[in-house]
Amino acid sequence: MTPIQQQTFHAASSGQDVLGRARTGTGKTLAFLLPALESALRMGRVPGPPLSPHYLIRNNENVDGIYDESSQQKSITRGGIAILIISPTRELAMQIHHQAQMITSSHTNSNSSYDSSFNERQKHKYPMISQVMYGGTSRNSDITKLETNMPFILVATPGRLIDHMQSTTLRLPGGQSIPFRELIQNVSVWVLDEADRCLDMGFRKDMEYILDHKPKEGAPPSSDAVRRHAASAAAELPPAALAAQTLLFSATLPDSLRSIMASHMRPRYLTVDCIQDADTNPASHAHSNVEQRYVTLPPPSSLDIDIDNNDDDHHLNQGHYISSLVSILEDIIHHQNPTDYKIIVFFPTTSTCQFFSHIFNTIYRIPVLEIHSKKSQSNRTIMSTKFRKFSKGILFTTDVSARGVDYPNVTHVIQYGGGAEDKETYLHRLGRTGRAGKAGCGLLVCTGVHEERSFVKRVLKGLEVQHDGRIQALLLNNNNHDGEELLSSEELDTSSSSIQKTKKNRVEINNARLQKIRFGIGMRTNVVLEKMANDAYRSLLGYKIAKMENLGLRSKNEVVEHVNSLAMQMGYLPGKMPTIGPKIIQALGLNGVRGLNVGKEYHLQNKDGGADGRGHSGGRSGERRSGKNGGDRVGQRDDTNLWSKGGGLQRHVWKHRGKEQSGGGGSDRRSNFQQFDDYRWSNFSQ
Ligand SMILES: Nc1ncnc2c1ncn2[C@@H]1O[C@H](COP(=O)(O)OP(=O)(O)OP(=O)(O)O)[C@@H](O)[C@H]1O
């Protein structure tokens, strides 16, 4: 047993309220699941529907049981949901449910040790089962399951739970109708996993509504056997101990929430803290077997792209915001962990996650899985199952995966530009690696020195987060368009001409891909990409404003300047940021802030109408495809976009490519792209 399990099992299975804190990945799920089951059985709960007509909620004088007509005896066999487990995220709810299923499927369902009068008919008729419900799935399917197979354990996210509590009435076998809310009022063991998240501001109102239904006076077991058990196991408890039991677990318990948590527990609850010194010594909060590193994105050396300026020496925006992640992932995969890598990359917002996923999957051809709230629930479930099963792979995600989710053997967690939430979020994300005693690595990537100064040095103060000089050097070297420095020292030590050629190709291709992104977004030639970039820009703006203190941004002007800089690295042209509607400006308190493109939000269906005055015509895409200079030269359909605009940029790029061609020593541009894609796919595929 793990320490948290050792220290909570007895008390929790005896019916005592427990508040448990232990590091991520140390077995908290079993620490509440097994005792919850034990405790519920001790309270006399049995599987099956709450039998009518003496359903205890409706019949107060019969509050401790139901009348089982078939056996003609008063029994303590209380059907209905015995255990309710609340999880802040869908993926975590699913995971807990799967563990509960494993436990209940092997349960003999023989609780005769608790009550010799246990009803034989019921014992065989109703298996002990777990049900999960969360948003994004069919409500009706939840109801059908509840009606046909009443669960002993219900795992739910707060939103869906409230939804049913407010509107669902079940028709149970035998024709009896019971409001779902009453089943919840009859739950014996209440579990809040990731308790601090459940009770923080985001969920608090919902949780208060739900917890208001927790029985203040529980249902005391009526049989002698149960009384005996309860008395021996919980001899120290006050009479109120027979009310519903509450188990709260998390890896983090911020001071600000402790009194709120305490208010939901019975007075003599047990606190089990496996990281007691974390309050005075923050370093102990993280596992010693997880290496914590950080780097900071280099500032872009030049952000001005003048599409009308045919200037050979004109530098294009270096795009570190995108290319740095490519470099980091390549470095991990090829040089640190070529055969055995499983990497999770956290993004600060759903839209940035979507944007980066699209770029990696379609432009860089680095296959990544994607889990965030804009994906359908069925897709999220498929991706989550895949990533769990894969022996190696990359997952791009958001904080929907930050807490509790147990993907086996994750080697690296990257927090990409937005460890800015708070220390708790940082720790929970980091906790997706180094689980169950395994080793792991965490890399926090700051998007600027302000973030490094404020978030790493101040918010994470005390945690052992070290600067990673090697990866930092790698990112700085990406500045160089000759690109020699993109390569590992091992490669640089080799003078083989084939390696030199590969180097050149890689750099060229990398640059070409950045160009492709820039033109797709900046010149609005790729509708899908542009929409994602627009969304990412707006979401970053909102996020960074909400977190500006942690990020070290001192004013809203600074926020806008910073987000605009990232946007230009994403491919936007200077002064051509996505439009932000007046309502959003108002909501974000950005009135009068410089650098914003205030106006009607740009909708892509209006694209050809030139909503932003750039005068794009409806015929352009056709021109692009048939353009004389198009795919013939570049050999890639999408790259024909580069050639349609005319003017300086076209010529500039052409010259740039001309150099590449001669330098790369090949006239077949397509084959270089293709070779590189093959190389990527073979090296990155799972
Ligand atoms: N007693 C045990 N011995 C060995 N492995 C265990 C034990 N208990 C749990 N595990 C395994 O440890 C892993 C982490 O467990 P779990 O997901 O419950 O961690 P957690 O503490 O809830 O993490 P988090 O704080 O991230 O939610 C799981 O794969 C689980 O199967």
The ligand as an SDF file (V2000), in Angstrom:
LIG
                    3D

 31 33  0  0  0  0  0  0  0  0999 V2000
   -0.7870    0.3050   -3.6450 N   0  0  0  0  0  0  0  0  0  0  0  0
   -0.3760    0.5160   -4.9000 C   0  0  0  0  0  0  0  0  0  0  0  0
    0.7020   -0.1380   -5.3660 N   0  0  0  0  0  0  0  0  0  0  0  0
    1.1280    0.0670   -6.6260 C   0  0  0  0  0  0  0  0  0  0  0  0
    0.5540    0.8990   -7.5080 N   0  0  0  0  0  0  0  0  0  0  0  0
   -0.5130    1.5740   -7.0880 C   0  0  0  0  0  0  0  0  0  0  0  0
   -1.0330    1.4320   -5.7660 C   0  0  0  0  0  0  0  0  0  0  0  0
   -2.0950    2.2250   -5.6400 N   0  0  0  0  0  0  0  0  0  0  0  0
   -2.2410    2.8480   -6.8280 C   0  0  0  0  0  0  0  0  0  0  0  0
   -1.3010    2.4570   -7.6970 N   0  0  0  0  0  0  0  0  0  0  0  0
   -1.1140    2.9210   -9.0870 C   0  0  0  0  0  0  0  0  0  0  0  0
   -0.4960    4.2120   -9.0450 O   0  0  0  0  0  0  0  0  0  0  0  0
   -0.9310    5.0030  -10.1440 C   0  0  0  0  0  0  0  0  0  0  0  0
   -1.3720    6.3770   -9.6430 C   0  0  0  0  0  0  0  0  0  0  0  0
   -2.5240    6.2270   -8.8460 O   0  0  0  0  0  0  0  0  0  0  0  0
   -3.6680    7.3420   -8.8100 P   0  0  0  0  0  0  0  0  0  0  0  0
   -4.0990    7.6830  -10.1860 O   0  0  0  0  0  0  0  0  0  0  0  0
   -4.6950    6.8630   -7.8670 O   0  0  0  0  0  0  0  0  0  0  0  0
   -2.8410    8.5610   -8.2130 O   0  0  0  0  0  0  0  0  0  0  0  0
   -3.3570    9.9070   -7.5400 P   0  0  0  0  0  0  0  0  0  0  0  0
   -2.6530   10.0300   -6.2530 O   0  0  0  0  0  0  0  0  0  0  0  0
   -4.8420    9.9240   -7.5200 O   0  0  0  0  0  0  0  0  0  0  0  0
   -2.7940   10.9650   -8.5480 O   0  0  0  0  0  0  0  0  0  0  0  0
   -3.3310   12.4570   -8.8720 P   0  0  0  0  0  0  0  0  0  0  0  0
   -2.9420   13.3140   -7.7180 O   0  0  0  0  0  0  0  0  0  0  0  0
   -2.6240   12.7990  -10.1190 O   0  0  0  0  0  0  0  0  0  0  0  0
   -4.7980   12.3350   -9.0180 O   0  0  0  0  0  0  0  0  0  0  0  0
   -2.0550    4.2420  -10.8040 C   0  0  0  0  0  0  0  0  0  0  0  0
   -1.5750    3.6840  -12.0030 O   0  0  0  0  0  0  0  0  0  0  0  0
   -2.4300    3.1790   -9.8110 C   0  0  0  0  0  0  0  0  0  0  0  0
   -2.9020    2.0150  -10.4280 O   0  0  0  0  0  0  0  0  0  0  0  0
  1  2  1  0
  2  3  1  0
  2  7  2  0
  3  4  2  0
  4  5  1  0
  5  6  2  0
  6  7  1  0
  6 10  1  0
  7  8  1  0
  8  9  2  0
  9 10  1  0
 10 11  1  0
 11 12  1  0
 11 30  1  0
 12 13  1  0
 13 14  1  0
 13 28  1  0
 14 15  1  0
 15 16  1  0
 16 17  2  0
 16 18  1  0
 16 19  1  0
 19 20  1  0
 20 21  2  0
 20 22  1  0
 20 23  1  0
 23 24  1  0
 24 25  2  0
 24 26  1  0
 24 27  1  0
 28 29  1  0
 28 30  1  0
 30 31  1  0
M  END
$$$$
